[in-house]
Amino acid sequence: MRRTRGQKLITYLGLSVGLLLVVGPFLWAGLSSVKPEAEIRRDPPTFWPETFTLDNYTELLHRVHLGQAFVNSVVVALVIVAGNLLFSSMVGYGFAKLRFRGRNAVFGLVLVQMAVPAIVLMIPQFVLIAKLGMVNTFLGIILPGLITPLGVFMMRQFIAELPDELIHAARVDGAGEFRIFARIVLPLCRPALATLGLITFLGAWNNFLWPAVVAQSEDVYTLPVALNILNSHETTHYNLLVAGAMIVVAPILVLFVFLQRFFIQGIATSGLK
């Protein structure tokens, strides 16, 4: 009993330290976003705001076209998420349940693609987007992210665990592959789809480098690109940066709270253990 209590105490202590390390920076940024800039720059710094103010958010709205950038980010992220959920599921279903020559070799190429850094593909992708006339357009920002190797891998791993008898029975009843995919496979993939959707939304929402390369006018800027304008001046306004960071993080936290049950289930059942 003493050993068990000691082990629990050590476990809780370790989890508490880990929680503090994870939550601490978010809490610090959230409290700093409601401090005046002079208090943020104070040495030694203060943890709890001595002067509570929302002027940082008000000034941020005046300095940056935040509303337009927020809408742009929402549109880009949602379209990329929808594309990944549809196309990654379709490709994953093909790899998992369809038999064709070279299937394993092609899936191996997908795994190799996961190991290639995104920065390596940026130049050829930009050249292609430029030749298609999609520079400074939403389509140019969205197109490279509509399907990802990680999404294909996740969906393939999840769909491979579904019983083959369900698909065989549907084929015997005369259902085509698209009907099987839409009516049988997709409803059973909700945990994996929720996980993939959250991961894809996180990547698309926080993506800075690719939108910064493609977008060349403020009406196409996403939120991270628009907030980068604050770094282009001689003086860095930390109060505005932390306020902008909280605006960027807030939708992700809300989304994770609602989808965390599906996220954990999807991670546990799609081969990402």
N, C-alpha and C positions, 0 to 999 in steps of 0.2 A: 504493500500500500504506500509506504514512504517513497519507494523508488518510482511508483506510478505518479504520485503527486509531484515529485521532483522533475520527472520527465515532462509532465504537463506544464509545470511552471517554466521550464526552459523553453518549451514550445511556444507558450503564450508570450514570453519575453522576446523570443526571436521574431514572432509574427508582429508584435507591437513595434519593434525596431524597424522591420521591413515596411510596415504601414506608414510609419513616420517618414522614412526615406522617400516613399512614393508620394504621399499626400503633402509632405512639407513644402516642396516647391510650388505646387498649385495653391496652397493656402497662403504662402508668402506673396505670390503674384496677385492673388485676389485681394489681399489686404493692401498691397502696394498700389493697386489700381484706384483706390479711394483715398490716397494720400496726396497732399501737394508735392510738387517736384522737389521743393526745398527739403521736405522731410525725408524723401527717398534718398537724397544725396547726403543726408546727415551722417556724421561719423562721431560716435558709434550709431549704427542704424537702430530704428525702432521697429518692433514687431507689430504691436497693435497701434492702429492710427491714433495719433494725438488730435489730429484735425480731420474729421470725416468730411469728404467732399465728393460730389459727382461731376465736378467741373472737367475732370479728365475725359469723361465720355462725351460731354457736351462739346468740348474743344476738338475732340477727335472727329466728331460729326461735321464740324465746320472746316477742318483742315483736309479731310479726305472724303471723297464721294463714297461714303461707307455704305449707304443704302444700295446704290447701283452695284458696288463690288460684292455685297452680300447676296443680292439676287443672282449675280453672275456665278458666284461660287455654288449656290444652291442648284442652279440649272445644270452646270457642268458636272457636279458631283452626282446628282440624281440620274442624269443620262448615262454617265459612266457606270453607275451601279446597275441600272436596268440592262445595259448592254452586257455587262459581265454575268449577271444572273441568267440571262437568256443564252448567250453564246457559249459561255463556259459550261452550262448545264448540257447543252446540245452536244458539244464536243466530248464532254465527260461521259455522256450516255453512249456515244459511239465507241469510245475506247473501252468502256466497261462491259457492254452487252452485245455489241455487234462484232461479227467475225469477218475480218478482211485481211488480205495479204499485206504484210509489213506493218501490222498494227503495233506490235511491240517496238519495232524500230522507230516508228513515228512518235510513239509515246516517249521513247528514250530521248528524242530530240527536244520534246517539251521539257523534260527534266533538265537537260543541258541548258536550255534557255533560262531556267530559273537561276542558274549559277552565273549568268552573264550580267554584269552591272548595267543598270539603266543608262548611265552616262555614256557607255560605249555606243549605244544605239541612238543617241540623241542627234548626232550630226547627220547620219543617213536618213533618220526620220524627218529632220527639218528640211533636208534637200527634197525629199519626196513631197512633203507638205507644201513647200514653196513651188514646186513644179505643178502641183495641182491647184495652185492659186488660193490656198487656204490660210496663208499667213494673216494674222490679225483678225481671225474669225473664231467663233466658238467651235465650229466643226474641226478646225485645225487643232484646238486644244483637246477636244474630246476624242477624236478618231484613234490615236495611238493607245488609248486606255480602254477601249471597248471590250477587249478580251485580254486576259493575262495568263501566263503559264501557271501561276499559283492557283488561279481560279479553276483552270482545267484540271490540275492535279487534285485539288480538294474535291471537286464534284465527281471525278472519276473514282477516287477512293471511296466516297460515300455510296455512289450508285452501285459499285461492285459488290457491296454488302447486301443489296436488296435481293430477295429470293428470285431466282430465275423462273420458278414455277408461275409466278404472277404474269410475267411477260409471255411465257409460252402459252398460258391459258388465254391471254388476250389475242395472241396471234391465231390460235385455233378458232377463236370466235370471229375472226376476220378483221380484227383491228390492224390498221397500218402503223408504221413506226412513229409517225408524228402524233397519232392519236394515243398510242401507248405512252409516248413521252409526255404529252400534255395532261392526260387523264389519270395516269397511274404513277409515273416516275416523279414528276414535279410535286404532287401533293405529299409524297413520302419524303421529299428532300427539304422540308421546311427548316429543320435545324441547321443543315449545311448551307442553305440559301441565306438564312439569317446571319450566320457566321461570315460567309463570303461577302454579303452586303455590307456588314459593319466594317470589315477589313478594307474593302474597296472604297467605301465612303471615307474612311479615315485617310487613306492614301490620296484620294482625289481632292478632299477638302484641304489637306495640308500641303499639297503639291505646290511648290514655288518655282522651281527651276524651269520646267517645261512651259508653264503659262507665261513666265517672264520672258522666255525666248520668243514665243509665238505672238503674244499680245503686245501691240505697239501703240495702243491708244487707251485712254482711261475708260472708255465705254466698254472695253472688252476685259479690263483687269479683273482678276479674281481677288478675293480678300487678302491673301498673303502678299500678292504683288502690290496691291494698293497700299497696304501698311508699310511696305518697303520704302515708300516715298518719304516717310519720316526719317529714314537714315540718310537721305540724300542732302541734308542740310549740314551746316558746319557743327551745330550743336545737336547732340542726341537727346531727345525728350523721353526719358525713361518712363515718366508717368503716362504718356500717351502710348508707348510701346506695350506696357503691361496691361493697359486698358484694352488695347487692340488684341493682345494675346488672349484675354479672357473672353472677348467676343468670338474669337476663333475656336476656343476650346469648348465653350458652353454647349453648342449643338451636339458635339461628339459625346459629351458626358450625358446629356439627356437621352441620346439614342442608345448609349450603352446601358443605361438604367432600365430601359424598356426591353432590350433585347439580350440582356446578360444570360437569361436562362437558356435561350436558344444558342447563344454563343458558346457557352460551356459545353452543352450537349453536342453541338456541331464539331467542336475541337476534339472531343473525346471519341467521336465516331467517324471521323474523316481522315484518319491516318496521321494527324499532327500531334501525336502524343509526345 
